[in-house]
Amino acid sequence: MPADLSLRDRFKLGLDAPICLTWELTYACNLACIHCLSSSGRRDPRELSTAEAKRIIDEMVEMQIFYVNIGGGEPMVRTDFFELLDYASSQNVGVKFSTNGTRITAENAKYLAGLGYLDIQISIDGADRATNDAVRGEGSFDAALQAMEYLQDANFGEFKISVVVTRQNAGQLDDFRALADRFGAQLRLTRLRPSGRGVDTWDQLHPTAQQQRDLYGWLVGHPDTLTGDSFFHLNALGDPIDGLNLCGAGRVVCLIDPIGDVYACPFVIHDEFLAGNVRAPGGFANVWRTSELFQELREPTSAGACASCGSYDACQGGCMAAKFFTGLPLDGPDPECVLGHGEAALKAQPVQLVRRPSGDHSKPIPVVLAAR
Amino acid sequence: MSLSSAAEAPSFDLARGWTLSPEVALRPEKFGALAYHYGNRRLVFLKSPELVALVEALGSFDSVSEALQANLAPERHASYAQALARLADSEVLVAR
C-alpha cells in the first residue's frame, strides 16, 4: 500500500522519540544461553542505580515513550526489579519484560497478575527439553514451563512465549504454537542474529535456506504470531509479513544497556553503534535527538551492492547487525538473503572476518541452574 | 499499520459529535502524530498534521460534519471523514 510506504519512508528519517525502546537492566544472568545477544552472565559494577533507573522512567514520561521492553541478562535478578516495575506502572509507562522464568514463583506470579500494565515474555528455544536445553542450559526448559504454570495459576492472562528460530527448532513451529495454545499464550518468533555469544554459534544455529522458506510460509499462514518485525529479510519471498518492514536502528528503535550506554539496536552492542550514555548531560533524550551516529542512521541509505536486485524494496537489504557481525558491508546483502546473495558474499570474503562484540559479561564457566 | 488496514467503521455517524478518547495520548511527530491507547495498548499513526489538528479540534464541535467544514476544504472532507472513521474503529475517537 502506497500510504504505508510513505509512512515507512518517514520512519527512516527518525522520530522524536523511539517507538520500540529496549532497556536491559543487568548483565547478570543465571543462565548462559549460547546465542545470548548481550553476552550476559556477570553483573557489571557500573550498572545503573535504582535512582538512575527511575530517572530513565521519568524521561520516558517526558518523551511520551508509552512502553518499554525490559530485558537483560535476567532482569528479575536485580534486587530492585519489582520496585522499578511499580515505579513504571505508577508513571503509566507500560512494561513488557523478557525473562527465562527461573525467578517467577507462585507468589510473585500473583503479584505480577495484579499489576495492570504489564506484559511478560518467557523465552524458550526448543519445544522439547532436549532442543531447548542444548541452547539455554540444563533445567531451563522445565523452569520456563514451571513459570508458565505459575502465571496460568495466578490468572495472569495472556503472556508471551518467545522463541528464537534456529536450525534445531525450525521444524517445531506447530509444537510451539500448541504449547502457547495450551497456556492461552501468544507465540512470538524472532530472528537469530550473530550478536553477543551468537558470534560464535550462529554458523551452527542459523536456519537453512529451505527452513527460511518454510518459516516464511508458516508466518504468512499464522499472521497472529508476533515477530518483533524481525523477519523482514524474508519479504523477498513474496507478500510482506505484517510489520514496519525496515531496519529501525536509531530511527524508531534503540537499546539502553545496563550501564546506560545507548546503542542503535539491541543486536549491535559494539563501539561502532554506541550513540552515547544516559548519564551524560541531557540524558537519554539528548542522545536520541543529537547523537552523530543516530543522525547518520537517519540519512537516506544507499542500496549499495543490492541496488540491481529487484527485491531490495521488499527486504531493505536485511539486518544491519547480521551484516556487521558476519563482516559483510552494511550496504550489501544480508548473510541470510533469501536469494542467496549473502551466502555468496560470505564465500567471497578473502578472509572470514568476524567482528567481536565490544563487551563480554559471560561467566568463565557455564553455571548449573540448580546451583542458584 | 492500523490506519491503512482497518476497514471503515459502519457505525461512524458524521452527524454526531466525537472526541479524542480520554484513554489516548497523542505524541507529535514530523509526519503527524502517534496515538497511543492506554486501554487496548494499540499504537496508531496519524499521518498528517491536518489530521492531528482535526482530531484535536473535534471535541469542540457538535458534529463531525461541522468540524470538517471548519477545518478543511470541501474536496478533502470525504478522505478525512474516512480517516476519522478508522480512528473511531480503533477507539482513538469516542462518541460524545
Interface residues (C-beta under 8 A of the other chain):
Chain A: M1 A3 D4 S6 L7 R10 L13 L15 D16 A17 I19 Q64 F66 Y67 N92 G94 Y117
Chain B: M1 L3 S4 S5 A25 R27 P28 E29 K30 F31 L34 Y36 Y38 R41 L43 F45 K47
